[in-house]
């Protein structure tokens, strides 16, 4: 009996020993989930990247890769992003692809983050750092506090003069100028060749267009540009515009003609050719002034046109009343922001503007609409 049992016990012990050896080898192979496919695995992040350094203009930030697990050692690549104050609306910073980043003036009033990508023969994975603190604005670089302004009559043969606007700065800047010719809506602007002084002689090439100027302030700390509001649509010489074109038209000086809104009929239409905001950038939720100039397609100032402005999104400003344009075609509307209007840099209030003739169909007739915007200064 004993002779029959002993061989069986020895065989069972050998089988058990082989099973234990196999399980030991399996456990030492690095399989976390027991899948044979995991013998080859891509990098996996175990702790996010971090950023060291002072989040301030001119300072250097350094990214650490964070923690990773992997089979074969990975290489790391970097992409720095610029985000708003709450760490959203992030956009990649062009060329910022190393482990270090020097904070730029444009980063002021924003936050930064870095995305680290680990790559090895088995694959790639990315991880994102927490955002930095809010970067203070660099007050040493010139900052526009009031946009440049253009004086004079937008008419062939006349001379326009630009002011620099108002600026804040640490050291006194110098200024350069560039006049631009735009379409009647103030878009599609191109530089007027050779027009780089504070004055501009209006020529025949400007007829039917609007004009604006870009003033750039330079000092030892940096450079900043500011753009004026556009002029009215440029008319021909005074000899061609002093004769009233229709009943009720009047000459308001400088060769400019004002016509009543009731005289504008199809195929002519109203056009919103001038837009001004005072202040030009919003730094608080205090009421501000919006001014809109209405002309017809011939370039005549239209008086008595009804102008309405609506903020987008709707909740950012309170509803304003519809107002009439004066003899010069300008209408002034006081806009009151709501508590929901963000005033940090990088935001903009879009304003829907409509001009119409009283008694005509709001959606038809000679009415016109335009979207404009005013930025926030932070």
C-alpha positions in Angstrom: 0.0 0.0 0.0 2.8 2.4 1.0 4.7 1.6 -2.2 1.7 2.7 -4.3 1.0 6.0 -2.4 4.6 7.3 -2.3 5.1 7.7 -6.1 1.8 9.6 -6.3 2.8 12.0 -3.6 6.1 12.6 -5.2 4.4 13.3 -8.6 2.0 15.8 -7.0 4.8 17.6 -5.2 6.7 18.0 -8.5 3.6 19.4 -10.2 3.0 21.9 -7.4 6.6 23.1 -7.5 6.3 23.7 -11.3 3.1 25.7 -10.8 4.7 27.8 -8.0 7.7 28.5 -10.3 5.4 29.6 -13.1 3.4 31.9 -10.9 6.6 33.5 -9.5 7.9 34.2 -13.0 4.5 35.7 -14.0 4.5 38.0 -11.0 8.0 39.3 -11.7 7.2 40.1 -15.3 5.6 43.5 -14.4 2.0 42.6 -15.5 -0.3 44.9 -13.5 -3.6 43.4 -14.8 -2.5 39.9 -15.8 -2.7 40.7 -19.6 0.1 39.4 -21.8 -0.4 42.5 -24.0 1.0 44.6 -21.1 4.5 43.4 -21.7 4.7 46.4 -24.1 3.1 49.5 -22.8 3.3 53.3 -23.6 4.2 55.9 -20.9 1.6 56.5 -18.3 1.5 59.7 -16.2 1.5 59.2 -12.4 1.8 62.8 -11.3 1.3 66.0 -13.4 4.0 68.3 -14.6 4.9 71.3 -12.5 6.1 74.8 -13.2 8.8 76.6 -11.1 9.8 80.2 -11.3 8.1 83.6 -10.8 5.1 84.3 -13.0 6.1 87.8 -13.9 7.0 89.5 -17.2 10.7 89.0 -18.0 11.1 86.0 -15.6 11.9 82.5 -16.8 9.6 79.6 -15.9 10.8 76.0 -15.9 8.7 72.9 -16.4 9.3 69.5 -14.7 8.1 66.5 -16.5 6.1 65.1 -13.6 6.0 61.3 -12.8 5.7 58.6 -15.4 5.8 54.8 -15.6 7.0 53.1 -18.8 8.8 50.0 -20.3 11.4 51.9 -22.3 12.7 55.3 -21.3 10.7 58.1 -23.1 11.7 61.4 -24.6 9.7 64.5 -23.5 8.4 67.4 -25.5 6.7 70.6 -24.3 4.0 73.1 -25.3 3.3 76.2 -23.3 -0.3 77.5 -23.3 -1.7 81.0 -22.5 -5.0 80.9 -20.6 -7.4 83.4 -19.0 -7.5 84.2 -15.3 -9.5 81.0 -14.4 -7.3 78.7 -16.5 -9.7 78.2 -19.5 -9.7 79.4 -23.1 -6.1 78.2 -23.4 -4.2 78.7 -26.7 -0.8 77.4 -27.6 2.0 80.0 -27.6 3.8 79.9 -30.9 7.4 78.6 -30.6 7.1 77.9 -26.9 8.2 74.3 -27.0 11.1 74.0 -24.6 11.3 73.2 -20.9 11.7 76.9 -20.1 9.6 79.9 -21.1 10.4 83.6 -20.6 7.2 85.4 -19.6 6.2 88.1 -22.2 4.4 91.4 -22.0 1.4 89.9 -23.8 1.0 87.3 -21.0 0.0 90.1 -18.5 -3.3 89.5 -16.8 -3.3 85.9 -18.0 -2.1 82.5 -16.7 0.2 79.9 -18.2 0.4 76.1 -18.2 2.6 73.5 -19.9 1.7 70.3 -21.6 4.3 67.6 -21.4 4.2 64.6 -23.9 6.2 61.5 -23.2 7.1 59.2 -26.2 8.8 55.9 -26.4 8.8 52.9 -28.8 5.5 51.7 -27.4 3.5 54.9 -27.8 2.9 58.4 -26.4 0.9 60.2 -23.7 0.4 63.8 -22.6 -0.1 65.4 -19.2 -1.0 69.0 -18.3 0.4 71.1 -15.4 -1.7 73.2 -13.2 -1.9 76.9 -14.3 0.4 79.5 -12.9 -0.9 82.4 -10.8 -2.2 85.5 -12.6 0.6 87.3 -14.3 0.7 91.1 -13.4 0.5 93.6 -16.2 3.8 95.1 -17.2 3.2 98.8 -16.6 6.6 99.8 -17.9 5.6 99.1 -21.6 3.5 102.0 -23.1 -0.3 101.3 -22.7 -3.0 103.2 -24.6 -5.5 104.8 -22.3 -7.4 106.7 -25.0 -7.4 105.9 -28.7 -5.8 108.3 -31.3 -8.3 110.7 -32.9 -8.6 112.2 -36.3 -9.6 115.8 -36.9 -10.5 117.5 -40.2 -12.9 116.9 -43.1 -12.8 113.5 -44.9 -13.0 115.1 -48.4 -10.7 115.3 -51.4 -8.3 118.2 -51.1 -8.6 118.4 -47.3 -5.9 117.6 -44.7 -6.6 115.3 -41.8 -4.6 115.5 -38.6 -4.1 112.7 -36.0 -3.4 113.0 -32.3 -1.4 110.4 -30.5 -4.2 109.6 -28.0 -3.3 109.1 -24.4 -0.7 106.7 -23.0 0.7 105.5 -19.7 4.3 104.6 -19.5 7.5 104.4 -17.4 9.8 106.2 -19.8 8.6 108.7 -22.4 7.9 107.0 -25.7 8.4 108.1 -29.3 5.6 107.7 -31.8 5.3 106.4 -35.4 2.2 106.7 -37.6 0.6 104.7 -40.4 -2.6 105.8 -42.2 -4.8 103.1 -43.6 -7.6 103.1 -46.2 -10.7 101.0 -45.4 -14.0 100.1 -46.8 -17.2 101.9 -45.8 -17.7 99.5 -42.9 -14.2 100.1 -41.6 -12.9 96.7 -42.6 -10.4 95.4 -45.2 -7.9 98.1 -44.4 -4.7 98.5 -46.3 -1.7 100.8 -45.6 -1.7 104.1 -47.5 1.7 104.0 -49.1 4.1 106.7 -47.7 1.5 108.1 -45.3 3.5 107.9 -42.0 3.2 111.4 -40.5 0.5 113.0 -38.2 -1.2 114.6 -41.2 -2.8 113.1 -44.3 -3.8 114.8 -47.5 -7.0 113.2 -48.8 -6.8 112.3 -52.4 -9.1 111.0 -55.2 -8.1 107.4 -54.4 -9.8 107.7 -51.0 -13.2 108.6 -52.4 -15.8 106.0 -51.2 -13.5 104.7 -48.5 -12.9 105.5 -44.9 -9.6 106.3 -43.2 -7.9 105.5 -39.9 -4.5 105.8 -38.3 -2.4 103.4 -36.3 -0.2 105.1 -33.7 2.7 103.0 -32.3 4.4 104.1 -29.0 8.0 102.9 -28.5 10.2 103.1 -25.4 13.0 101.2 -23.9 10.6 98.7 -22.3 8.6 97.8 -25.4 6.2 98.8 -28.2 2.4 99.1 -28.3 0.0 100.1 -31.1 -3.4 101.8 -30.9 -5.9 102.4 -33.7 -8.2 105.4 -34.2 -11.9 105.2 -35.1 -12.5 105.4 -38.9 -13.4 108.7 -40.6 -16.7 109.3 -42.5 -16.8 108.0 -46.0 -14.5 110.3 -48.1 -16.4 112.5 -50.5 -15.3 114.3 -53.6 -14.0 117.9 -53.8 -16.1 120.7 -52.3 -17.1 121.8 -55.7 -19.0 118.6 -56.2 -20.6 118.3 -52.8 -21.8 121.8 -51.8 -25.0 121.6 -53.9 -27.8 120.0 -51.8 -28.7 116.7 -53.5 -32.4 116.5 -52.4 -35.1 118.4 -50.6 -34.2 119.1 -47.0 -30.5 118.7 -47.6 -28.3 121.3 -45.9 -24.6 122.2 -46.1 -23.1 121.7 -42.6 -19.7 123.1 -43.4 -16.5 121.8 -44.8 -18.2 120.7 -48.0 -20.3 118.1 -46.1 -24.0 117.7 -46.8 -26.6 116.5 -44.3 -29.9 114.9 -45.5 -33.0 113.9 -43.7 -33.5 110.2 -43.1 -36.9 110.4 -44.8 -35.2 111.2 -48.1 -33.2 108.0 -48.2 -35.0 105.5 -50.4 -34.0 102.4 -52.2 -31.7 101.6 -54.0 -29.8 103.9 -51.6 -29.4 102.6 -48.1 -28.2 103.7 -44.7 -24.6 102.7 -43.7 -23.0 102.8 -40.2 -19.7 104.4 -41.2 -18.4 105.7 -37.9 -18.0 104.0 -34.5 -16.4 105.5 -31.3 -16.3 104.3 -27.7 -15.4 106.5 -24.8 -13.3 105.2 -23.2 -11.9 103.1 -26.0 -11.2 100.2 -23.6 -13.4 99.3 -20.7 -11.6 99.0 -17.3 -14.7 99.1 -15.1 -18.4 98.4 -15.3 -19.2 102.2 -15.2 -21.6 103.5 -18.0 -19.7 104.4 -21.2 -20.6 106.3 -24.3 -21.0 104.7 -27.7 -21.2 106.9 -30.8 -22.3 105.8 -34.2 -22.3 107.8 -37.5 -24.9 107.1 -40.2 -24.5 108.1 -43.8 -26.2 106.9 -47.0 -24.5 105.0 -49.8 -23.6 108.4 -51.5 -21.6 109.4 -48.4 -24.1 112.1 -47.1 -24.6 112.5 -43.4 -28.1 111.3 -42.4 -29.9 113.2 -39.7 -33.0 111.8 -37.9 -32.1 108.1 -38.5 -33.0 105.9 -35.5 -30.1 104.0 -34.0 -30.3 101.1 -31.6 -27.6 99.1 -29.9 -27.8 95.7 -28.2 -24.9 93.9 -26.4 -23.9 90.4 -27.1 -24.2 88.2 -25.0 -27.5 89.8 -24.0 -26.8 89.7 -20.3 -23.6 91.7 -20.4 -25.3 95.2 -20.7 -28.6 96.7 -19.9 -31.0 97.5 -22.7 -30.4 101.0 -24.2 -33.0 103.2 -25.9 -33.2 104.0 -29.6 -31.9 107.5 -30.4 -31.8 109.8 -33.4 -28.8 111.0 -35.3 -28.0 114.7 -35.4 -27.2 116.9 -38.3 -23.7 115.5 -38.6 -25.1 111.9 -38.7 -23.8 111.0 -35.3 -25.9 109.3 -32.5 -24.7 109.0 -28.9 -25.9 106.1 -26.7 -25.0 105.7 -23.1 -24.4 102.0 -22.4 -24.6 100.6 -18.9 -22.8 97.3 -18.3 -24.3 94.6 -16.0 -22.5 92.8 -13.2 -21.9 89.9 -15.7 -19.6 91.9 -18.0 -16.0 90.5 -17.6 -13.5 93.4 -17.4 -10.3 91.5 -17.4 -8.0 91.8 -20.4 -8.7 89.4 -23.3 -12.5 89.9 -23.4 -14.6 92.0 -25.7 -18.1 93.2 -25.7 -19.8 92.7 -29.1 -22.4 95.3 -29.9 -25.2 94.8 -32.5 -26.0 98.2 -34.0 -29.0 98.9 -36.2 -30.0 102.1 -38.1 -33.4 102.6 -39.7 -35.8 105.2 -41.0 -38.8 105.8 -38.9 -42.0 104.2 -40.4 -40.1 101.8 -42.6 -40.0 98.0 -42.0 -37.4 97.3 -39.3 -36.2 94.2 -41.2 -36.3 95.8 -44.7 -36.3 99.1 -46.4 -33.1 101.1 -46.2 -32.2 99.9 -42.7 -28.7 98.6 -42.0 -27.0 96.5 -39.3 -23.5 96.1 -38.1 -21.5 94.2 -35.4 -18.8 96.2 -33.6 -16.8 95.5 -30.4 -15.1 97.3 -27.5 -12.3 95.5 -25.7 -11.7 95.3 -22.0 -8.5 96.7 -20.5 -8.3 94.7 -17.3 
